[in-house]
Amino acid sequence: MRKLAHVEKILWKCPIEGADRIELVGVLGWQCIAKKDEFEVGDLCVYIEIDSVVDKTNHDFAFLENRKFKIKTMKMRGEISQGIVFPLDILHGKACGEGDDLTSYLKIREIEDDVPKVKREDALSRFSKRHPKLMKTKLFSSLMKRKWFRRIFVRKKTETLLPFPGWITKTDEYRLQEDPEILEKWAGVPMTITEKVDGTSATFGMRKKGGRYEYVVCSRNHRLTPPKRGEEPDAYFEISKKYGVEDVLKSVMKEKNLSSAVLQGEILGPDIQKNKYGLKEHDIYFFNLFFDGKKLSSTDGKDEAEKHGMKWVPILETNFMLLSTVDEMIEAADGESVLCDTLREGLVIRSNDGELSFKCISNKFLLKHDL
């Protein structure tokens, strides 16, 4: 689970030109606006990241009501602020140390991706479509008066969310600002950079289980149940069918004698993140391919995916050297999308051996879309 609220140290502070009541402070690789002189360098604070929704019942967060209790990137007096810093007082005496995760304690949750909602029909609606004449008979009317019969036909379908499979790694990439020291640790090492596309993440996995193949379809955090007969498929199962993902994974596993294979990608299109790419139907760009738990490089993953008629996120460079500062890296994330005439969300940077992987999100993109 991503740490959305944690204890960190104030690393630096500096004034904002023309501002008497606020100043800039640094936490990890992030820059935040804080009340002037509320913190000194070296103080511990509670830092809540962007993409967070705070607990509206907590009086310490009441001032965020007009922002719908969401923490987003903002610009004030010409300066970017990402996240919010609080004194340790908001913990009301809870003992803590630098790095401690406070997400659960403060009841912070992550802003969810947009996922197109599919209206699931209840059993009665499906039955009426298949048997319109029977619906008008006295027999059916008589049965509908009986409680046990109504319980079968009138109850509404609810989506069943199962736990995310333990044998698959979730798709979250951490941001550079969470560990800025990697710029020094990995200086001079060639990296592959791909475009970070803005949609909703999906995972399709298969493994051998006993004498059969088990196929799973997942959102970011849950395994999903397939639609029942006559029900409209959601975007995940729509994509699964469109690209024949189940058959592809089984074929690859047999060809390469694998125990498991996993494809992960970003679904784009109508009703997802305001459909910034202007698509008329759902589509997917894959960015991860695992064979027996080992992640393939972006170039190898692209070759394998395209061999089966699947799309891969745009690869922008395969010999990129990390820049010296977080600011330079974030500025490099700005740019136009390869997919259409719109700002790209940012970049995903990976070492060619697969050991390092992180993302840089464009501040221009975040400010334009109020994220």
For each residue, the residues with C-beta under 8 A, 3 or more apart:
1: 103
2: 103 110 172 174
3: 6 49 101 103
4: 48 49 51 52 103 108 109 110
5: 46 47 48 49 52 101 102 103 105 106 108
6: 3 46 47 99 100 101 102 103
7: 44 45 46 47 88 96 97 98 99 100 102
8: 27 28 44 45 47 98 99
9: 27 42 43 44 45 98
10: 13 25 26 27 39 40 41 42 43 44 45 85
11: 26 27 28 41
12: 25 26 41
13: 10 23 24 25 26 34 39 40 41
14: 23 24
15: 19 23 24
16: 19 22 23 24 33 76 77 78 79
17: 77 78
18: 77
19: 15 16 22 23 36 77
20: 36
21: 35 36
22: 16 19 33 34 35 36 76 77
23: 13 14 15 16 19 33 34 35 36 37
24: 13 14 15 16 31 32 33 34 79 81
25: 10 12 13 31 32 33 34 39 85
26: 10 11 12 13 30 31 32
27: 8 9 10 11 30 32 45 47 83 85
28: 8 11 47 177 178 179 180
29: 176 177 178 179 180 326
30: 26 27 47 49 82 83 177
31: 24 25 26 79 80 81 82
32: 24 25 26 27 47 81 82 83 84 85
33: 16 22 23 24 25 74 76 79 81
34: 13 22 23 24 25 38 39 85
35: 21 22 23 38
36: 19 20 21 22 23
37: 23 40
38: 34 35 87
39: 10 13 25 34 43 45 85 87
40: 10 13 37 43
41: 10 11 12 13
42: 9 10
43: 9 10 39 40
44: 7 8 9 10 88 96 97 98
45: 7 8 9 10 27 39 85 86 87 88
46: 5 6 7 85 86 87 88 90 91 102 106
47: 5 6 7 8 27 28 30 32 83 84 85 86
48: 4 5 52 54 71 83 84 85 86 106 108
49: 3 4 5 30 52 71 82 83
50: 71 72 73 82 83 366 371
51: 4 71 72 110 111 371
52: 4 5 48 49 70 71 108 109 110 111
53: 68 69 70 71 108 109 110 111
54: 48 58 61 64 69 70 71 106 107 108
55: 58 61 69 106 107 108
56: 61 65 69
57:
58: 54 55 61 62 106 107
59: 62
60: 86 90
61: 54 55 56 58 64 69
62: 58 59 65
63:
64: 54 61 67 68 69 70 71
65: 56 62 68 69
66:
67: 64 70 71 72
68: 53 64 65
69: 53 54 55 56 61 64 65
70: 52 53 54 64 67 111
71: 48 49 50 51 52 53 54 64 67 83 84
72: 50 51 67 366 370 371
73: 50 80 81 82 363 366 367 371
74: 33 80 81
75: 78 79 80 81 367
76: 16 22 33 79 81
77: 16 17 18 19 22
78: 16 17 75
79: 16 24 31 33 75 76
80: 31 73 74 75 363 367
81: 24 31 32 33 73 74 75 76
82: 30 31 32 49 50 73 177 366
83: 27 30 32 47 48 49 50 71
84: 32 47 48 71
85: 10 25 27 32 34 39 45 46 47 48
86: 45 46 47 48 60 89 90
87: 38 39 45 46 90
88: 7 44 45 46 91 96
89: 86 92
90: 46 60 86 87 106
91: 46 88 94 96 102 105
92: 89
93:
94: 91 105
95:
96: 7 44 88 91 100 102
97: 7 44 100
98: 7 8 9 44
99: 6 7 8
100: 6 7 96 97
101: 3 5 6 104
102: 5 6 7 46 91 96 105 106 108
103: 1 2 3 4 5 6 106 108
104: 101 107 108
105: 5 91 94 102
106: 5 46 48 54 55 58 90 102 103
107: 54 55 58 104
108: 4 5 48 52 53 54 55 102 103 104
109: 4 52 53
110: 2 4 51 52 53
111: 51 52 53 70
112: 115
113: 199 200 201 220 272 273
114: 200 271 272 273 274
115: 112 200 219 234 235 271 272
116: 234 235 269 270 271 272 282
117: 271
118: 227 231 232 233 234
119: 232
120: 156 157 158 159 227 231 232
121: 125 126 157 230 231
122: 125 126 153 154 155 156 157
123: 126 127 152 153 154 155 157
124: 127 128 153 154
125: 121 122 128 129
126: 121 122 123 129 130 230 231
127: 123 124 130 131 135 153
128: 124 125 131 132 135
129: 125 126 132 230
130: 126 127 230
131: 127 128 134 135
132: 128 129 135 136
133: 136 137
134: 131 137 139 140
135: 127 128 131 132 140
136: 132 133 140
137: 133 134 140 141
138: 141 142
139: 134 142 143
140: 134 135 136 137 143 144
141: 137 138 144 145
142: 138 139 145 146
143: 139 140 146 149
144: 140 141 149 150 153
145: 141 142 149
146: 142 143 149 150
147: 150 151
148: 151 152
149: 143 144 145 146 152 153
150: 144 146 147 153 154
151: 147 148 154 155
152: 123 148 149 155
153: 122 123 124 127 144 149 150
154: 122 123 124 150 151
155: 122 123 151 152
156: 120 122
157: 120 121 122 123 228 231
158: 120
159: 120 224 225
160: 225
161: 222 223 224
162: 222 223 224 225
163: 166 222 223
164: 168 170 218 221 222 223
165: 168 205 216 218 223
166: 163
167: 205 207 260 293
168: 164 165 203 205 216 218 262 290
169: 262 290
170: 164 203 220 221
171: 201 203 220 264 288
172: 2 220
173: 348 357 358 359
174: 2 178 179 358 359
175: 178 358 359 360 361
176: 29 179 180 182 183 326 329 330 349 358 359 360
177: 28 29 30 82 180 326
178: 28 29 174 175
179: 28 29 174 176 182 358
180: 28 29 176 177 183 326
181: 184 185
182: 176 179 185 186 322 356 358
183: 176 180 186 187 322 323 324 325 326 329
184: 181 187
185: 181 182
186: 182 183 189 191 322 351 356
187: 183 184 321 322 324
188: 321
189: 186 321 322 351 356
190: 318 319 320 321 351 352
191: 186 317 319 320 321 322 349 350 351 352 356
192: 297 298 299 315 317 318 320 349 350 351 352
193: 315 316 317 320 347 348 349 350
194: 287 298 313 314 315 316 347 348 350
195: 313 314 316 337 338 339 344 345 347 348
196: 313 333 344 345 346 347 348 359 360 361
197: 266 268 277 285 313 337 339 344 345
198: 266 268 273 276 345 365
199: 113 266 267 268 269 272 273 284 285
200: 113 114 115 219 220 235 266 267 272 273
201: 113 171 219 220 264 265 266 267
202: 217 218 219 235 236 239 264 265 266 267 284
203: 168 170 171 216 217 218 219 262 263 264
204: 215 216 217 218 240 245 246 249 262 263 264
205: 165 167 168 215 216 218 249 260 261 262 263
206: 213 214 215 216 246 249 250 253 260 261 262
207: 167 213 214 259 260 261
208: 212 213 214 253 259 260
209: 212 213 214
210:
211:
212: 208 209
213: 206 207 208 209 250 253
214: 206 207 208 209
215: 204 205 206 246 249 250
216: 165 168 203 204 205 206 223
217: 202 203 204 223 224 226 236 237 240
218: 164 165 168 202 203 204 205 222 223 224 236
219: 115 200 201 202 203 222 224 236
220: 113 170 171 172 200 201
221: 164 170
222: 161 162 163 164 218 219
223: 161 162 163 164 165 216 217 218
224: 159 161 162 217 218 219 234 236 237
225: 159 160 162
226: 217 233 237
227: 118 120 231 232 233 234 237
228: 157 231
229:
230: 121 126 129 130
231: 118 120 121 126 157 227 228
232: 118 119 120 227
233: 118 226 227 236 237 238 241
234: 115 116 118 224 227 237 238
235: 115 116 200 202 238 239 267 269 272 282
236: 202 217 218 219 224 233 239 240 267
237: 217 224 226 227 233 234 240 241
238: 233 234 235 241 242 282
239: 202 235 236 242 243 245 267 282 283 284
240: 204 217 236 237 243 245 246
241: 233 237 238 244
242: 238 239 282
243: 239 240 248 284 308 309 310
244: 241 247 248
245: 204 239 240 248 249 263
246: 204 206 215 240 249 250
247: 244 250 251
248: 243 244 245 251 252 263 308 310
249: 204 205 206 215 245 246 252 253 261 263
250: 206 213 215 246 247 253 254
251: 247 248 254 255 308
252: 248 249 255 256 258 261 291 304 308
253: 206 208 213 249 250 256 257 258 259 260 261
254: 250 251 257
255: 251 252
256: 252 253 291
257: 253 254
258: 252 253 261 291 292
259: 207 208 253 292
260: 167 205 206 207 208 253 290 291 292 293
261: 205 206 207 249 252 253 258 289 290 291 292
262: 168 169 203 204 205 206 288 289 290
263: 203 204 205 245 248 249 286 288 289 305 310
264: 171 201 202 203 204 286 287 288 289 290
265: 201 202 284 285 286 287 288 313
266: 197 198 199 200 201 202 284 285 287 313
267: 199 200 201 202 235 236 239 272 282 283 284
268: 197 198 199 272 273 275 277 279 282 283 284 285
269: 116 199 235 272 275 277 279 280 281 282 283
270: 116 275 279 280 281 282
271: 114 115 116 117 275
272: 113 114 115 116 199 200 235 267 268 269 275 282
273: 113 114 198 199 200 268 276
274: 114 369
275: 268 269 270 271 272 278 279
276: 198 273 342 369
277: 197 268 269 337 339 340 342
278: 275 340 342
279: 268 269 270 275 282 283
280: 269 270
281: 269 270
282: 116 235 238 239 242 267 268 269 270 272 279
283: 239 267 268 269 279 311
284: 199 202 239 243 265 266 267 268 310 311
285: 197 199 265 266 268 311 312 313 314 339
286: 263 264 265 289 301 305 310 311 312 313
287: 194 264 265 266 298 301 312 313 348
288: 171 262 263 264 265 295 301
289: 261 262 263 264 286 295 296 300 301 304 305
290: 168 169 260 261 262 264 293 294 295 296
291: 252 256 258 260 261 294 296
292: 258 259 260 261
293: 167 260 290
294: 290 291 354
295: 288 289 290 301 354
296: 289 290 291 300 301 304 354
297: 192 300 301 350 352 353 354
298: 192 194 287 301 302 312 313 315 318 350
299: 192 302 303 315 318
300: 289 296 297 303 304
301: 286 287 288 289 295 296 297 298 304 305 312
302: 298 299 305 306 312 315
303: 299 300 306 307
304: 252 289 296 300 301 307 308
305: 263 286 289 301 302 308 310 311 312
306: 302 303 309 310 311 312
307: 303 304
308: 243 248 251 252 304 305
309: 243 306
310: 243 248 263 284 286 305 306
311: 283 284 285 286 305 306
312: 285 286 287 298 301 302 305 306 315
313: 194 195 196 197 265 266 285 286 287 298 348
314: 194 195 285 338 339
315: 192 193 194 298 299 302 312 318
316: 193 194 195 338 347
317: 191 192 193 320
318: 190 192 298 299 315 352
319: 190 191
320: 190 191 192 193 317 349
321: 187 188 189 190 191
322: 182 183 186 187 189 191 329 349
323: 183 328 329 332
324: 183 187 328
325: 183 328 329
326: 29 176 177 180 183 329 330
327: 330 331
328: 323 324 325 331 332
329: 176 183 322 323 325 326 332 333 360
330: 176 326 327 333 334 360 361 362 363
331: 327 328 334
332: 323 328 329 347 360
333: 196 329 330 344 346 347 360 361 362 363 365
334: 330 331 343 362 363 364 365
335: 343 344 362
336: 341 342 343 344
337: 195 197 277 340 341 342 343 344 345
338: 195 314 316 344
339: 195 197 277 285 314 342
340: 277 278 337
341: 336 337
342: 276 277 278 336 337 339
343: 334 335 336 337 362 364 365 368
344: 195 196 197 333 335 336 337 338 347 362 365
345: 195 196 197 198 337 361 362 365
346: 196 333 359 360 361 362 365
347: 193 194 195 196 316 332 333 344 359 360
348: 173 193 194 195 196 287 313 357 358 359
349: 176 191 192 193 320 322 356 357 358 359 360
350: 191 192 193 194 297 298 354 356 357
351: 186 189 190 191 192 354 355 356 357
352: 190 191 192 297 318
353: 297
354: 294 295 296 297 350 351 357
355: 351
356: 182 186 189 191 349 350 351
357: 173 348 349 350 351 354
358: 173 174 175 176 179 182 348 349
359: 173 174 175 176 196 346 347 348 349
360: 175 176 196 329 330 332 333 346 347 349
361: 175 196 330 333 345 346 365 366
362: 330 333 334 335 343 344 345 346 365 366
363: 73 80 330 333 334 366 367
364: 334 343 367 368
365: 198 333 334 343 344 345 346 361 362 368 369 371
366: 50 72 73 82 361 362 363 369 371
367: 73 75 80 363 364 370
368: 343 364 365
369: 274 276 365 366
370: 72 367
371: 50 51 72 73 365 366
